[in-house]
Amino acid sequence: KQAFKYLNKGAKLGSVPCLELLGTLYEGQGEKKESNYKKAEQYYLKAQTGQGFYKNGMLYLRGLLGKGTDKDFSKGRALVRQAADSGYLDAIFSLGYMAETGSFGTEQDPAKALAYFTDLAESEDPRGQFKLGLYYELGDGGLTADSTMAIHYYQLAAEQGHPEAQCYLADFYREGIAVEKD
């Protein structure tokens, strides 16, 4: 009760963190027990941040707002794209994933996915670094397979604690591929 009381006061004064946290709570991520996605949407929209646009977009993509139609997917992708344009890294990753897998009504496009993951890697995000490692290892997205570049990106991600990158990097050393067997 007290948390909502103060969050609502802050939200009424335009506090972006309060607006975002209220959206999260109404989405059902936290202490609040019942989800109210419409209220979550309202708070995220008022926040006008990358996180807010992203979370609203994901509500549409997961069918929690609207009816899960192609139109809702289009709206959800547009909101995620708006969040990505603001530099919100989770949104950039999600757009890359959608392009990679062809999910949420997105056309599968490995080259476009690679572009998103490259943007992430250039922002020093370990998810993007790991994905670039995969793309170089497999020669996906129009890249030529290159174990040395794969190791480079796996190492960058592994040093930031990305568990899959650590596993993939270890396998290169275990097999002695492009590095001394260790």
Secondary structure as GFF3:
##gff-version 3
##sequence-region A 1 182
A	DSSP	alpha_helix	2	12	.	.	.	ID=ss1
A	DSSP	alpha_helix	16	27	.	.	.	ID=ss2
A	DSSP	alpha_helix	37	47	.	.	.	ID=ss3
A	DSSP	alpha_helix	50	61	.	.	.	ID=ss4
A	DSSP	alpha_helix	70	85	.	.	.	ID=ss5
A	DSSP	alpha_helix	89	101	.	.	.	ID=ss6
A	DSSP	alpha_helix	110	122	.	.	.	ID=ss7
A	DSSP	alpha_helix	126	138	.	.	.	ID=ss8
A	DSSP	alpha_helix	147	159	.	.	.	ID=ss9
A	DSSP	alpha_helix	163	175	.	.	.	ID=ss10
###
